[in-house]
């Protein structure tokens, strides 16, 4: 739990700092004086004042931050300072400064996705093993082994894409998806089908969207052919080579890779029967014993999965596409929440985010990057909701000012801020209550 809490603080600190940095950069470009850029709230732990007059502050509570700009509504302006005040700038300049915060979160997500694609992503065929009766997928004839390609015009590259795409179509009456029928090797054309989902409902908290729709995923096929050997490992010492096919061990035929892995973990000597260049040979494998007592061999099998590393510009294009897709799905989910397609019980708060941060980080660096990008986009989208206290609410005030020719009075804005604050507290209360129920 401590690890999850630490990652939650790091995650929120990164996202809020980038968000406020977006406000700060555009404010300076518009020649607005920024009096304070604070990372966190509460007591100052460290501060530094720059020549521009901006004080950079690191505060005690790292769960937020703010940019304080010179504003005639909060302080008396001198004739020299008036041109540097936020409220004295043109409407389009103020709108840009406000929008820059959420936009910075979208840019952060794009950069993160770009890095992920440069590092390399795992691709594997998304194949359907079977179809569950009395589900939307059962309404159309989908052959076993069909490889999913698109759902509602969303390109499918892994089962997580399938899950997100299916959640996004909740509330629609009809969707179209496409697949390749791998049962006919001579005619592997992409088949498009449409299915009625008007009566399709499920609990996203309890059920998998994939299974609820009727797809039974086909497990990734792993072949007992050595694809890689770790240098100075037990496998190398045993004499194994890349391309060797394991056909048996300890006088029994090869079952599957899971069983073979479990045999290695027992940390006992294994007699391997290997086919090498159409000849059967026998090797003795003595697994290396780890600190936890389990054995490790240091060899990798062959599978349908491949790691694709994208080039600089291809990675950027993929990053842009992934950011746009995730933003679209996030907006769709928010719409479903507002319209009641998704119940308020699915609203998540800080505890769930903390748990998710810890879980994804435990899976590795790349899964945590995916999580960070997703939360960054979510923060950007939520901040653009036209609710007082949020950036979207401020943009609505500016729109009113543009249409009406004058700004709302301070008293009216204060009244709306109180309403917005109340609504935000209610939403946060529901989210926190849901978090506690999930513990």
ZAVO-70835 format. One record per residue: x, z, y of N, C-alpha, C in turn; residue in one letter. Coordinates in pm, whole numbers, padded with zeros to 5 digits, always signed. Atoms other than C-alpha are relative to their C-alpha. Example, Ala and Ser with C-alpha at 12.3 -4.5 7.8 and 13.67 -1.06 7.14 Angstrom:
BEGIN
+00089+00000-00119+01230+00780-00450+00090+00000+00120A-00082-00006-00119+01367+00714-00106-00077+00073+00109S
//
This chain:
BEGIN
+00084+00000-00121+00000+00000+00000+00087+00000+00126X-00091-00005-00114+00292+00076+00235+00056-00138+00029X-00051+00136-00013+00431-00272+00168-00105-00090+00065X+00109+00079-00057+00092-00429+00247-00021+00033+00148X+00017-00044-00139+00063-00224+00568+00111-00058+00087X-00114+00053-00074+00412-00332+00679-00018-00150+00025X+00020+00144-00014+00332-00699+00615-00117-00031+00093X+00113+00018-00091+00000-00662+00797+00048+00013+00145X-00053-00021-00135+00182-00526+01105+00086-00119+00043X-00086+00116-00031+00441-00807+01086-00085-00123+00028X+00088+00117-00015+00167-01071+01044-00073+00002+00134X+00075-00011-00126-00045-00946+01334+00093-00012+00120X-00097+00006-00111+00262-00903+01556+00043-00143+00028X-00041+00140-00016+00374-01262+01493-00112-00081+00065X+00112+00082-00047+00029-01411+01552-00039+00032+00144X+00039-00039-00136-00055-01211+01864+00109-00037+00101X-00110+00036-00090+00291-01266+02017-00003-00149+00032X+00008+00145-00021+00260-01643+01967-00120-00035+00087X+00122+00023-00079-00096-01635+02107+00024+00030+00148X-00023-00039-00139+00007-01449+02420+00111-00083+00065X-00107+00085-00051+00321-01661+02453-00056-00133+00048X+00068+00122-00044+00092-01964+02477-00059+00018+00139X+00054-00030-00133-00092-01804+02771+00114+00006+00103X-00113-00022-00090+00243-01706+02927+00063-00132+00044X-00070+00126-00031+00405-02052+02905-00079-00087+00096X+00081+00087-00086+00116-02244+03058-00024+00066+00136X+00014-00071-00128+00067-01976+03326+00121-00026+00089X-00123+00024-00077+00429-02020+03432+00008-00147+00045X+00001+00142-00037+00391-02401+03425-00095-00027+00117X+00096+00013-00110+00093-02362+03658+00037+00088+00119X-00055-00083-00108+00305-02134+03880-00086+00123+00028X+00069-00129-00011+00101-01822+03813+00102+00109-00029X-00093-00110+00021+00298-01501+03845-00049+00089-00115X+00032-00087+00114+00303-01308+03517+00070+00134+00023X-00057-00131-00031+00353-00939+03590+00053+00070-00124X-00041-00071+00122+00377-00816+03232-00036-00082-00125X+00023+00060+00131+00411-00964+02882+00029+00111-00101X-00016-00115+00089+00346-00681+02638-00028-00039-00145X+00019+00014+00144+00391-00696+02261-00039+00138-00051X+00050-00130+00041+00174-00412+02140-00069+00072+00115X+00070-00083-00098-00029-00144+02319+00061+00139+00004X-00041-00140-00007+00031+00212+02430+00131+00022+00073X-00122-00042-00067+00352+00382+02532+00112-00104-00014X-00113+00094+00001+00650+00164+02627+00114+00055-00087X-00118-00035+00077+00931+00170+02371+00125-00064+00059X-00111+00074-00061+01145-00086+02549-00057-00097+00102X+00046+00097-00099+01114-00303+02858+00119-00062+00072X-00102+00070-00079+01314-00554+03059-00069-00086+00105X+00059+00077-00109+01231-00710+03395+00089-00118+00033X-00075+00122-00028+01335-01070+03454-00003-00031+00149X-00009+00036-00141+01425-01233+03784-00131-00056+00053X+00130+00056-00040+01085-01405+03788-00101+00108+00036X+00090-00112-00026+00928-01059+03816-00083+00041-00120X+00074-00032+00123+00784-01059+03462+00070+00112-00076X-00054-00110+00080+00831-00737+03269-00038-00022-00147X+00023+00012+00144+00871-00782+02893-00001+00139-00060X+00019-00135+00053+00743-00476+02709-00024-00004-00151X+00033-00024+00140+00751-00366+02348-00061+00139-00006X+00074-00126-00002+00489-00095+02304-00013+00062-00139X+00000-00081+00122+00424+00169+02041-00094-00053-00109X+00099+00043+00099+00112+00024+01871+00007-00152-00014X-00027+00144+00013+00208-00322+01735-00118-00080-00057X+00119+00066+00054-00149-00439+01668-00072-00083+00106X+00059+00082-00105-00202-00662+01966+00104-00029+00108X-00089+00031-00111-00057-00757+02300-00081-00059+00114X+00071+00058-00113-00145-00898+02638+00099-00059+00101X-00074+00056-00113-00026-01104+02933-00077+00037+00126X+00064-00041-00125-00103-00952+03273+00048-00092+00111X-00032+00094-00107-00118-01213+03547-00044+00054+00136X+00041-00037-00136-00139-01166+03923-00140-00055+00024X+00139+00039-00014-00510-01175+04004-00061+00071+00120X+00058-00057-00121-00688-01126+04336-00121+00087-00025X+00116-00083+00033-00985-00966+04158+00042+00141-00041X-00047-00130+00045-00764-00678+04046+00095+00066+00099X-00094-00055-00097-00524-00635+04335-00012-00074+00133X+00003+00063-00133-00497-00706+04706+00120-00093+00011X-00105+00101-00007-00297-01025+04760+00053-00013+00142X-00061+00031-00129-00051-01086+05038-00008-00152+00021X+00006+00144-00028-00039-01425+05206+00104-00077-00081X-00106+00065+00078+00284-01503+05018-00034-00009-00148X+00030-00007+00142+00145-01406+04679-00126-00077-00041X+00131+00058+00030-00195-01573+04704+00011-00127-00085X-00012+00127+00072-00072-01911+04575+00048+00019-00144X-00046-00027+00137+00069-01743+04261-00105+00076-00082X+00103-00077+00070-00256-01566+04166-00083-00090-00093X+00077+00074+00100-00452-01675+03859-00134-00046+00055X+00136+00033-00046-00794-01666+04028-00001-00099+00115X-00006+00095-00111-00672-01887+04312+00036-00141-00048X-00034+00131+00054-00575-02172+04082-00125-00083-00023X+00113+00089+00024-00794-02475+04019-00062+00031-00137X+00072-00031+00124-01052-02453+03741+00071-00057-00121X-00064+00063+00114-00869-02698+03515+00130+00072-00037X-00123-00074+00028-00546-02496+03550-00032+00132-00072X+00040-00125+00065-00721-02169+03461-00048-00025-00142X+00049+00035+00134-00891-02341+03167+00117-00027-00095X-00118+00029+00083-00555-02467+03039+00072+00128-00040X-00068-00127+00028-00401-02121+03066-00076+00078-00107X+00082-00074+00098-00691-01967+02871+00007-00067-00137X-00001+00073+00127-00696-02242+02605+00136+00005-00069X-00137+00004+00054-00318-02220+02560+00024+00105-00109X-00019-00105+00101-00346-01896+02357-00043-00047-00139X+00043+00053+00130-00560-02036+02071+00081-00123-00043X-00076+00121+00032-00372-02367+02093+00136+00035-00059X-00130-00044+00052-00044-02182+02033-00012+00042-00147X+00022-00038+00140-00193-02043+01710-00011-00123-00089X+00008+00125+00076-00277-02397+01595+00138-00064-00015X-00135+00057+00005+00075-02513+01681+00088+00079-00099X-00075-00082+00095+00223-02220+01487-00035-00039-00143X+00043+00040+00134+00015-02317+01182+00059-00136-00037X-00057+00133+00024+00130-02679+01215+00148+00011-00037X-00144-00017+00027+00497-02570+01226+00021+00062-00137X-00012-00066+00131+00447-02343+00923-00026-00100-00113X+00030+00101+00102+00282-02622+00722+00112-00103-00009X-00113+00095-00005+00561-02857+00834+00118+00054-00080X-00110-00063+00074+00822-02613+00701-00029+00000-00150X+00038-00002+00142+00631-02580+00372+00022-00136-00064X-00015+00134+00056+00627-02957+00321+00146-00044-00003X-00144+00029+00003+00997-02979+00409+00068+00071-00117X-00054-00077+00113+01076-02706+00153-00037-00068-00132X+00049+00065+00122+00865-02884-00109-00124+00070-00053X+00124-00054+00055+00519-02838-00256-00019-00051-00142X+00024+00036+00139+00411-02843-00619-00127-00085-00009X+00115+00086+00024+00182-03129-00716-00024-00010-00150X+00035+00018+00140-00001-03153-01045-00141-00058-00009X+00134+00060+00012-00307-03343-01172-00108+00108-00006X+00112-00094+00000-00630-03156-01096-00106-00056-00097X+00085+00055+00105-00810-03226-01423-00108+00099-00046X+00114-00080+00047-01147-03102-01548+00004+00005-00152X+00000-00017+00146-01137-02959-01900-00140-00018-00056X+00138+00004+00047-01513-02924-01935-00095+00024+00119X+00102-00023-00102-01837-02899-01738-00100+00103-00051X+00093-00107+00038-02062-02589-01743-00144-00050+00014X+00140+00044-00007-02429-02662-01824-00076+00068+00114X+00089-00051-00105-02699-02610-01558+00073+00028+00132X-00073-00009-00127-02459-02657-01267-00005-00137+00067X+00001+00131-00068-02430-02934-01003+00086-00104-00072X-00089+00095+00069-02138-03089-01195-00065-00056-00126X+00067+00043+00123-02360-03109-01506-00108-00105+00027X+00103+00097-00034-02612-03324-01318+00052-00144-00006X-00061+00132+00012-02367-03614-01328+00096+00001-00118X-00084+00009+00120-02165-03736-01624+00147-00004+00038X-00144-00007-00029-01804-03621-01575+00074+00016-00133X-00070-00008+00129-01579-03691-01875+00108+00107+00000X-00108-00097+00014-01336-03431-02005+00133-00067+00032X-00130+00056-00040-00990-03486-01854-00005-00078+00130X+00012+00071-00128-01125-03643-01533+00087+00068+00106X-00089-00053-00104-00879-03602-01246-00067-00012+00136X+00068-00002-00129-01046-03497-00919+00091-00053+00111X-00078+00059-00109-00934-03694-00613-00051+00041+00138X+00057-00042-00129-01176-03608-00328-00130+00077-00022X+00130-00069-00005-01466-03372-00251-00045+00000+00145X+00053+00010-00136-01676-03447+00056+00105-00054+00096X-00106+00069-00076-01394-03675+00183+00124+00084+00023X-00121-00081-00008-01138-03395+00147+00090-00037-00118X-00093+00039+00105-00832-03511-00047+00040+00122-00083X-00029-00111+00091-00765-03293-00352+00141-00014-00058X-00135+00000+00057-00407-03204-00447+00024+00118-00092X-00011-00115+00090-00456-02868-00622-00136+00068-00007X+00130-00066+00019-00733-02636-00737-00041+00085+00120X+00034-00073-00122-00711-02436-00415-00074-00091+00098X+00071+00097-00083-00816-02753-00229-00144-00014-00046X+00134+00010+00057-01115-02777-00465-00085+00119+00044X+00071-00123-00036-01213-02416-00397-00043-00001+00147X+00030+00001-00144-01192-02452-00016-00103-00107+00034X+00094+00109-00028-01376-02785-00017-00142+00035-00044X+00133-00037+00051-01662-02645-00227-00064+00110+00085X+00054-00105-00089-01699-02335-00006-00049-00063+00130X+00035+00063-00127-01710-02563+00299-00131-00079-00007X+00123+00080+00010-02004-02767+00162-00124+00085-00027X+00116-00087+00020-02224-02462+00104-00100-00019+00115X+00102+00021-00101-02553-02518+00286-00037-00145+00020X+00034+00142-00008-02542-02898+00262-00099-00035-00111X+00098+00042+00101-02800-03090+00062+00060-00094-00104X-00057+00100+00089-02574-03350-00094+00149-00016+00028X-00143+00028-00020-02203-03412-00150+00044-00114-00090X-00059+00107+00079-01991-03697-00278+00140+00041-00042X-00136-00027+00047-01682-03653-00492+00047-00118-00084X-00055+00110+00078-01449-03889-00672+00102+00052-00100X-00095-00039+00105-01235-03873-00984+00051-00125-00070X-00054+00107+00084-01022-04086-01212-00024+00038-00146X+00030-00023+00141-01138-04115-01572+00126-00033-00081X-00126+00021+00074-00815-04063-01769-00021-00029-00147X+00026+00027+00141-00991-04117-02102+00016-00148-00033X-00017+00143+00020-00967-04493-02052+00128-00045+00068X-00131+00033-00057-00599-04578-02004+00005-00141+00057X-00004+00140-00042-00674-04947-01958-00076-00024+00130X+00083+00020-00119-00916-04896-01669-00014+00131+00078X+00000-00126-00072-00821-04598-01453-00038-00021+00148X+00049+00019-00136-01034-04671-01147-00061+00129+00052X+00060-00117-00062-01151-04411-00900-00152-00014+00002X+00146+00002+00011-01517-04327-00967-00059+00094+00105X+00066-00084-00101-01740-04197-00685-00141+00035-00046X+00133-00044+00039-02049-03991-00753-00056+00096+00105X+00069-00088-00095-02305-03807-00542-00088+00097-00078X+00078-00101+00071-02480-03486-00642-00080+00084+00099X+00089-00083-00083-02769-03285-00499+00039+00146-00015X-00038-00142+00006-02661-02930-00408-00095+00085+00085X+00097-00069-00085-02973-02829-00216-00034+00140-00053X+00036-00129+00061-03045-02546-00462+00122+00073-00057X-00122-00062+00051-02681-02453-00527+00038+00119+00088X-00039-00122-00070-02603-02093-00427+00085+00085-00092X-00081-00094+00079-02343-01843-00540+00060+00105+00093X-00060-00110-00075-02178-01518-00430+00150-00020+00004X-00143+00029-00008-01830-01607-00301+00086+00123-00020X-00074-00125+00021-01732-01241-00333+00021+00026-00149X-00004-00029+00143-01804-01231-00707+00033-00123-00085X-00013+00120+00081-01803-01592-00829+00103-00096+00058X-00090+00107-00042-01550-01872-00817-00083-00122+00037X+00072+00121-00041-01676-02176-00625+00018-00110-00103X-00032+00104+00099-01508-02395-00886-00089+00014-00122X+00081-00023+00119-01685-02236-01182-00149-00008+00032X+00141+00006-00039-02014-02202-00992-00048-00144+00012X+00036+00141-00012-02009-02575-00925-00007-00066-00138X+00006+00051+00137-01949-02633-01295+00129-00056-00056X-00129+00050+00047-01582-02730-01320+00074+00107-00080X-00090-00087+00076-01373-02572-01595+00139-00064+00010X-00132+00061-00021-01010-02637-01489+00080-00015-00130X-00089+00022+00113-00775-02785-01743+00135+00060+00034X-00127-00066-00026-00460-02576-01773+00112-00104+00012X-00116+00087-00017-00132-02732-01664+00068-00020-00135X-00062+00029+00129+00019-02906-01965+00152+00022+00008X-00143-00030+00006+00361-02772-02054+00054-00052-00133X-00058+00061+00121+00579-02962-02299+00131+00071-00034X-00121-00075+00042+00858-02794-02505+00127-00084+00006X-00120+00081-00020+01119-03033-02370+00078+00061+00115X-00081-00070-00100+01404-02869-02178+00026-00092+00119X-00021+00080-00122+01411-02998-01818+00116+00052+00085X-00108-00060-00080+01667-02757-01670+00055+00122-00072X-00065-00117+00060+01918-02500-01791+00079+00071+00108X-00071-00080-00100+02047-02219-01571+00146+00018-00045X-00142-00017+00037+02430-02212-01563+00032+00142-00046X-00045-00128+00056+02593-01932-01764-00116+00086-00049X+00118-00071+00053+02259-01839-01920+00007+00005-00152X+00007-00009+00146+02165-01752-02276-00025-00138-00061X+00029+00134+00050+02031-02105-02321+00124-00088-00002X-00123+00078-00005+02360-02261-02213+00098+00046-00107X-00090-00053+00103+02557-02031-02442-00046-00037-00141X+00053+00038+00131+02328-02125-02730+00026-00147-00031X-00029+00141+00021+02419-02490-02681-00117-00093+00028X+00115+00083-00036+02082-02615-02555+00037-00099+00110X-00024+00104-00100+02081-02936-02347-00132-00050+00058X+00118+00061-00062+01842-03101-02106-00046-00117-00088X+00054+00104+00087+01613-03327-02310-00027+00047-00141X+00027-00056+00133+01614-03108-02621-00148+00037-00012X+00139-00034+00026+01269-03069-02776-00007+00114-00100X+00011-00116+00089+01189-02728-02924-00120-00023-00093X+00109+00027+00095+00987-02786-03241-00031+00121-00089X+00028-00121+00077+01014-02440-03397+00097+00111+00035X-00088-00115-00023+01164-02092-03378-00037+00109-00100X+00016-00107+00100+01218-01810-03628-00086-00044-00119X+00063+00056+00120+01100-02031-03915-00152-00021+00014X+00141+00035-00022+00763-02110-03756-00007-00117+00098X+00015+00116-00089+00635-02420-03580-00029+00046+00143X+00030-00027-00141+00614-02432-03201-00150+00006+00021X+00143-00019-00027+00274-02300-03085-00032-00047+00143X+00010+00039-00141+00281-02312-02706+00107+00075+00078X-00110-00057-00079+00513-02216-02422-00020+00149+00026X+00029-00142-00023+00338-01883-02364+00050+00083-00118X-00044-00073+00120+00406-01774-02722+00153+00001-00008X-00146+00010+00002+00767-01896-02699+00061+00095+00103X-00048-00092-00106+00814-01703-02370-00009+00144-00044X+00018-00137+00048+00675-01386-02525+00103+00036-00106X-00104-00023+00102+00920-01425-02816+00134+00027+00066X-00126-00021-00073+01210-01451-02569+00002+00138+00064X+00008-00129-00069+01089-01140-02381+00028+00118-00094X-00028-00109+00096+01131-00934-02701+00149+00033-00006X-00145-00022-00012+01507-00968-02635+00068+00012-00136X-00060+00004+00133+01589-01037-02999+00052-00141-00027X-00058+00131+00033+01801-01319-03144-00106-00092-00061X+00100+00098+00044+01599-01635-03207+00072-00120-00063X-00051+00122+00063+01674-01920-03448-00089-00115+00044X+00076+00112-00054+01567-02240-03275+00017-00124-00086X-00005+00132+00062+01478-02569-03442-00025-00100+00111X+00002+00089-00115+01552-02840-03189+00017-00145-00044X-00019+00143+00024+01508-03216-03196+00081-00059+00113X-00089+00059-00101+01795-03388-03019+00034-00142-00045X-00025+00142+00031+01811-03768-03016-00045-00034-00141X+00066+00029+00128+01575-03788-03316+00067+00067-00120X-00060-00079+00108+01783-03541-03518-00035+00147+00019X+00032-00142-00006+01678-03185-03603+00126+00083-00019X-00114-00091+00010+01940-02917-03539-00049+00143+00019X+00035-00142-00014+01938-02538-03549+00101+00069+00092X-00084-00073-00095+02069-02316-03269-00041+00146+00001X+00031-00142-00011+02093-01940-03225-00004+00040+00147X+00018-00042-00139+01955-01811-02895-00008+00152+00007X+00001-00146-00020+02037-01454-02790-00036+00027+00146X+00043-00021-00139+01831-01370-02478+00081+00108+00072X-00065-00101-00085+01994-01183-02190-00102+00109+00030X+00092-00112-00022+01840-00836-02155+00004+00041+00147X+00011-00041-00140+01716-00754-01804-00014+00153+00011X+00010-00144-00024+01690-00408-01647-00130+00058-00053X+00129-00049+00050+01325-00383-01749-00012-00009-00152X-00001+00006+00146+01422-00442-02112-00047-00131-00058X+00049+00129+00049+01275-00790-02134+00113-00102-00006X-00100+00104+00016+01476-01089-02251-00028-00120+00088X+00014+00123-00079+01540-01404-02047+00100-00101-00055X-00084+00103+00060+01681-01735-02172+00067-00090+00103X-00059+00085-00103+01738-01939-01856-00021-00148-00026X+00032+00141+00017+01567-02266-01952-00140-00028+00052X+00130+00041-00056+01276-02459-01802-00060-00111-00086X+00065+00107+00076+01018-02672-01986-00035-00118+00090X+00052+00115-00073+00879-03009-01883-00151+00016+00015X+00144-00010-00022+00531-03022-01729-00047-00114+00088X+00057+00103-00087+00295-03245-01533+00026+00031+00147X-00023-00041-00139+00387-03051-01218+00132-00056+00051X-00122+00048-00064+00640-03200-00981+00009+00060+00140X-00021-00051-00135+00792-03062-00662+00031-00117+00092X-00017+00111-00095+00756-03308-00375+00052+00054+00132X-00057-00037-00129+00983-03265-00074-00021-00117+00097X+00029+00104-00098+00874-03457+00235+00111-00008+00103X-00097+00020-00105+01100-03606+00496-00047+00060+00132X+00027-00063-00130+01111-03496+00859-00134-00045+00058X+00122+00050-00062+00834-03722+00990-00119+00002-00095X+00109-00009+00098+00631-03739+00668-00052+00143-00010X+00038-00141+00003+00635-03359+00660-00081+00040+00121X+00075-00028-00123+00516-03348+01021-00142-00056-00010X+00133+00060+00017+00229-03587+00944-00087+00080-00096X+00074-00083+00097+00129-03378+00641-00039+00133+00063X+00028-00127-00068+00152-03063+00855-00118-00013+00096X+00111+00026-00093-00081-03213+01118-00131-00013-00077X+00120+00022+00081-00327-03326+00850-00052+00130-00061X+00040-00127+00061-00327-02985+00679-00057+00096+00104X+00051-00085-00109-00377-02804+01012-00141-00042+00040X+00133+00051-00037-00673-03027+01101-00102+00032-00109X+00092-00027+00112-00827-02985+00754-00037+00148-00006X+00026-00145+00006-00789-02605+00754-00085+00045+00119X+00080-00031-00119-00930-02588+01109-00145-00041-00022X+00135+00050+00028-01229-02799+01003-00073+00092-00097X+00063-00086+00100-01295-02579+00698-00029+00139+00058X+00021-00131-00063-01256-02261+00907-00122-00002+00091X+00116+00015-00089-01507-02384+01167-00128-00010-00082X+00117+00014+00088-01743-02482+00886-00041+00135-00058X+00029-00133+00057-01714-02135+00729-00061+00092+00104X+00054-00082-00109-01778-01970+01067-00146-00040+00027X+00137+00050-00019-02088-02188+01109-00091+00052-00111X+00078-00050+00114-02206-02086+00761-00030+00149+00016X+00018-00144-00022-02158-01720+00856-00108+00025+00106X+00096-00015-00110-02357-01757+01178-00142-00038-00042X+00131+00050+00041-02640-01952+01014-00055+00073-00123X+00050-00079+00112-02666-01711+00721+00024-00060-00136X-00033+00060+00130-02543-01948+00448+00095+00092-00075X-00088-00103+00054-02265-01696+00393-00041+00133+00063X+00047-00129-00050-02380-01334+00424+00108+00078+00072X-00094-00085-00074-02220-01076+00655+00085+00087-00091X-00077-00082+00094-02103-00888+00345+00134-00065-00035X-00124+00070+00030-01830-01152+00313+00099+00006+00116X-00088-00015-00115-01685-01067+00655+00113+00097-00036X-00115-00084+00035-01334-00923+00614+00068+00055+00124X-00067-00067-00111-01138-00684+00833+00147+00025-00028X-00144-00024+00009-00786-00542+00869+00048+00045-00138X-00044-00050+00131-00776-00370+00529+00014-00116-00099X-00007+00117+00088-00854-00691+00341+00115-00091+00038X-00113+00083-00045-00605-00884+00555+00132+00061-00045X-00123-00070+00042-00339-00620+00479+00024-00019-00149X-00013+00018+00145-00409-00641+00105+00039-00144-00033X-00029+00141+00024-00403-01021+00115+00144-00034+00038X-00139+00023-00042-00073-01019+00306+00097+00050-00106X-00086-00056+00104+00084-00794+00043-00003-00081-00127X+00014+00078+00123-00053-00997-00247+00069-00135+00009X-00060+00132-00013+00054-01336-00115+00152+00009+00010X-00145-00018-00011+00401-01207-00026+00062+00031-00136X-00051-00032+00134+00439-01073-00381+00011-00125-00087X-00005+00125+00075+00378-01428-00509+00120-00086+00042X-00114+00077-00047+00668-01561-00303-00010-00032+00148X-00009+00031-00143+00774-01684+00040-00099-00108+00041X+00091+00111-00034+00572-02008+00034-00147+00043+00004X+00140-00047-00010+00236-01843-00052-00027+00083+00124X+00019-00079-00121+00290-01598+00234-00007-00089+00123X+00005+00095-00112+00358-01891+00470-00138-00066+00008X+00136+00057+00003+00028-02050+00360-00100+00100+00060X+00089-00105-00049-00147-01719+00430+00015+00017+00152X-00028-00017-00143+00020-01684+00773-00062-00115+00080X+00057+00117-00068-00085-02038+00870-00152+00008+00004X+00146-00012+00007-00443-01977+00756-00053+00104+00099X+00043-00106-00092-00475-01650+00952+00023-00043+00145X-00027+00048-00136-00318-01815+01258-00110-00094+00046X+00108+00092-00034-00579-02092+01251-00130+00078+00019X+00122-00082-00012-00856-01836+01195-00003+00073+00133X-00009-00070-00129-00735-01639+01499-00027-00096+00115X+00023+00100-00104-00731-01956+01708-00146-00039+00011X+00142+00040+00001-01083-02057+01602-00088+00112+00054X+00083-00114-00041-01231-01708+01649+00012+00025+00151X-00018-00022-00144-01079-01677+01997-00070-00104+00085X+00072+00103-00076-01257-01997+02099-00151+00014-00010X+00143-00027+00006-01597-01854+02008-00047+00042+00140X+00046-00029-00137-01799-01843+02336-00063+00138+00014X+00045-00139-00008-01827-01466+02338+00081+00071+00108X-00076-00075-00101-01733-01253+02642+00103+00090-00067X-00117-00073+00049-01401-01072+02586+00097-00092-00074X-00085+00096+00070-01269-01374+02393+00034-00116+00094X-00040+00114-00084-01093-01683+02534-00115-00098+00017X+00115+00090-00009-01402-01891+02454-00101+00045+00103X+00091-00054-00101-01614-01662+02671+00050-00029+00141X-00058+00029-00131-01374-01704+02964-00016-00148+00035X+00017+00144-00023-01394-02083+02922-00144-00032+00040X+00141+00019-00036-01775-02062+02939-00023+00042+00145X+00012-00044-00140-01745-01867+03266+00052-00110+00095X-00057+00107-00083-01523-02146+03404-00091-00122+00003X+00095+00111+00005-01775-02409+03289-00118+00026+00094X+00109-00039-00091-02050-02220+03474+00045-00018+00145X-00053+00011-00137-01829-02209+03783+00009-00146+00043X-00012+00144-00029-01768-02586+03760-00137-00060+00030X+00135+00056-00016-02138-02665+03725-00070+00058+00123X+00072-00070-00106-02267-02406+03973+00068-00009+00136X-00074+00010-00125-01996-02456+04232+00062+00129+00046X-00061-00129-00032-01904-02087+04242+00004+00087-00127X-00018-00085+00117-01790-01821+03998-00110+00104-00012X+00091-00113+00019-02012-01556+03846+00053+00120+00078X-00043-00120-00072-02004-01235+04046+00072+00095-00095X-00073-00096+00082-01771-00962+03924-00094+00092-00076X+00098-00089+00062-02075-00747+03850-00064-00066-00122X+00061+00073+00111-02234-01016+03631+00100-00017-00115X-00102+00016+00104-01907-01080+03447+00023+00131-00073X-00018-00132+00061-01865-00708+03386-00114+00030-00098X+00116-00022+00086-02216-00695+03240+00015-00079-00131X-00021+00082+00119-02136-00982+03002+00114+00055-00086X-00112-00057+00075-01806-00819+02906-00045+00120-00083X+00052-00117+00073-01991-00503+02806-00080-00044-00123X+00076+00054+00113-02228-00707+02589+00095-00055-00106X-00098+00056+00091-01934-00892+02437+00077+00107-00076X-00073-00110+00063-01747-00569+02372-00086+00067-00108X+00092-00062+00097-02053-00422+02199-00011-00087-00126X+00013+00090+00114-02095-00730+01978+00127-00003-00084X-00127-00002+00073-01727-00730+01887+00017+00128-00081X-00008-00127+00071-01742-00363+01793-00092+00001-00123X+00094+00009+00113-02046-00432+01572+00061-00085-00112X-00061+00090+00099-01869-00723+01400+00118+00069-00069X-00115-00070+00058-01551-00517+01351-00045+00114-00090X+00055-00108+00082-01760-00228+01220-00048-00051-00136X+00049+00060+00126-01927-00453+00960+00118-00041-00088X-00118+00044+00075-01590-00599+00859+00072+00118-00062X-00068-00119+00051-01434-00254+00824-00080+00066-00112X+00088-00056+00103-01735-00130+00625+00014-00080-00129X-00018+00085+00118-01699-00429+00390+00135+00026-00066X-00134-00030+00054-01326-00352+00353-00003+00127-00084X+00006-00129+00070-01402+00007+00250-00074-00015-00132X+00076+00022+00124-01660-00109-00007+00084-00073-00105X-00083+00077+00093-01396-00341-00158+00114+00082-00059X-00111-00082+00049-01143-00059-00208-00026+00051-00142X
//
